[in-house]
C-alpha cells in the first residue's frame, strides 16, 4: 500500500459526519499545502463503519450517493485504489 500511496499527489479533505465526526486534511507529495484541497470526500459515520466492516462496497456507496466527492475525481480514485489495494 505504501508504494501505491506514492502515486497520489495533492491535498484531500476527508470529512466524517455524525455524532463522532471529524475533518482531516491530508497532503500527498512534494510542494506547499494549497489554500484549498484538490478533493473533498464526505461520508456519514454510519456508512464509514459499514465500509470498514466490509458490509458495503465503496463503489456502490459512491454510486448511490452515500459518499460525496467534490473536486478532483481522478485524485479520489487514485486514493481509493491505493487504500483498497491488497496488502
C-alpha contacts under 8 A as a table, 3 or more apart, distances in Angstrom:
res1	aa1	res2	aa2	distance
1	X	4	X	5.03
1	X	5	X	6.14
1	X	82	X	6.00
1	X	83	X	6.56
1	X	85	X	6.37
1	X	86	X	7.38
1	X	87	X	6.30
2	X	5	X	5.07
2	X	6	X	6.53
3	X	6	X	5.32
3	X	7	X	7.30
4	X	7	X	5.57
4	X	8	X	7.51
4	X	81	X	8.00
4	X	82	X	4.91
4	X	83	X	7.96
4	X	85	X	7.95
5	X	8	X	5.44
5	X	79	X	7.08
5	X	82	X	5.48
5	X	83	X	7.50
6	X	9	X	7.61
6	X	28	X	7.80
6	X	29	X	7.30
7	X	78	X	7.56
8	X	28	X	6.22
8	X	29	X	7.13
8	X	75	X	6.84
8	X	78	X	6.11
8	X	79	X	6.22
9	X	27	X	7.56
9	X	28	X	4.82
9	X	29	X	5.01
9	X	30	X	7.91
9	X	75	X	7.42
10	X	27	X	5.70
10	X	28	X	5.17
10	X	29	X	6.49
10	X	37	X	7.48
10	X	38	X	6.20
10	X	75	X	7.65
11	X	25	X	7.15
11	X	26	X	5.64
11	X	27	X	4.24
11	X	28	X	6.14
11	X	33	X	7.15
11	X	34	X	7.22
11	X	36	X	7.90
11	X	37	X	4.72
11	X	38	X	5.29
11	X	39	X	6.69
12	X	25	X	5.79
12	X	26	X	5.29
12	X	27	X	6.39
12	X	37	X	5.28
12	X	38	X	5.99
12	X	39	X	4.93
12	X	40	X	5.82
12	X	41	X	7.42
13	X	23	X	6.88
13	X	24	X	5.68
13	X	25	X	4.43
13	X	26	X	6.40
13	X	37	X	6.13
13	X	39	X	6.37
13	X	40	X	4.76
13	X	41	X	6.17
14	X	23	X	5.65
14	X	24	X	5.11
14	X	25	X	6.36
14	X	40	X	6.01
14	X	41	X	4.79
14	X	42	X	5.92
15	X	21	X	7.25
15	X	22	X	5.87
15	X	23	X	4.34
15	X	24	X	6.38
15	X	40	X	7.68
15	X	41	X	6.15
15	X	42	X	4.67
15	X	43	X	6.46
16	X	20	X	7.92
16	X	21	X	4.74
16	X	22	X	5.32
16	X	23	X	6.30
16	X	42	X	5.94
16	X	43	X	5.20
16	X	44	X	5.56
16	X	45	X	5.64
16	X	48	X	7.77
17	X	20	X	7.25
17	X	21	X	4.47
17	X	22	X	6.76
17	X	42	X	7.28
17	X	43	X	6.20
17	X	44	X	4.66
17	X	45	X	5.58
18	X	21	X	4.99
18	X	44	X	6.06
18	X	45	X	5.58
18	X	46	X	7.91
19	X	45	X	7.84
20	X	45	X	7.22
21	X	45	X	6.64
25	X	37	X	7.85
27	X	33	X	6.69
34	X	37	X	6.43
37	X	40	X	6.78
38	X	71	X	5.85
38	X	72	X	5.65
38	X	75	X	7.80
39	X	69	X	7.03
39	X	70	X	5.77
39	X	71	X	4.51
39	X	72	X	5.08
39	X	73	X	7.18
39	X	75	X	7.05
39	X	76	X	6.74
40	X	68	X	7.86
40	X	69	X	5.66
40	X	70	X	5.09
40	X	71	X	6.32
41	X	67	X	7.05
41	X	68	X	5.72
41	X	69	X	4.75
41	X	70	X	6.68
41	X	76	X	7.87
42	X	67	X	5.92
42	X	68	X	5.03
42	X	69	X	6.58
43	X	47	X	6.66
43	X	48	X	6.44
43	X	66	X	6.54
43	X	67	X	4.98
43	X	68	X	6.44
44	X	47	X	5.29
44	X	48	X	6.20
44	X	66	X	7.53
44	X	67	X	7.80
45	X	48	X	5.01
45	X	49	X	6.28
46	X	49	X	5.15
46	X	50	X	6.43
47	X	50	X	5.07
47	X	51	X	6.24
47	X	56	X	7.86
47	X	66	X	7.14
48	X	51	X	5.02
48	X	52	X	6.18
49	X	52	X	5.10
49	X	53	X	6.12
50	X	53	X	5.11
50	X	54	X	6.21
50	X	55	X	5.03
50	X	56	X	5.43
51	X	54	X	5.21
51	X	55	X	5.98
51	X	56	X	4.92
51	X	57	X	6.37
51	X	58	X	6.48
52	X	55	X	7.62
53	X	56	X	7.68
54	X	57	X	6.85
56	X	60	X	7.33
56	X	61	X	6.82
57	X	60	X	5.27
57	X	61	X	6.11
58	X	61	X	4.96
58	X	62	X	6.16
59	X	62	X	5.14
59	X	63	X	6.08
60	X	63	X	5.05
60	X	64	X	6.03
61	X	64	X	5.28
61	X	65	X	6.31
61	X	66	X	4.95
61	X	67	X	5.94
62	X	65	X	5.16
62	X	66	X	5.54
62	X	67	X	4.70
62	X	68	X	6.93
63	X	66	X	7.56
64	X	67	X	7.93
65	X	68	X	6.38
69	X	73	X	7.06
69	X	76	X	7.54
70	X	73	X	7.24
72	X	75	X	5.43
72	X	76	X	6.55
73	X	76	X	4.99
73	X	77	X	6.24
74	X	77	X	5.08
74	X	78	X	6.18
75	X	78	X	5.02
75	X	79	X	6.14
76	X	79	X	5.16
76	X	80	X	6.10
77	X	80	X	5.01
77	X	81	X	6.05
78	X	81	X	5.23
78	X	82	X	6.12
79	X	82	X	5.09
79	X	83	X	6.10
80	X	83	X	5.19
80	X	84	X	5.89
81	X	84	X	5.17
81	X	85	X	5.84
82	X	85	X	5.43
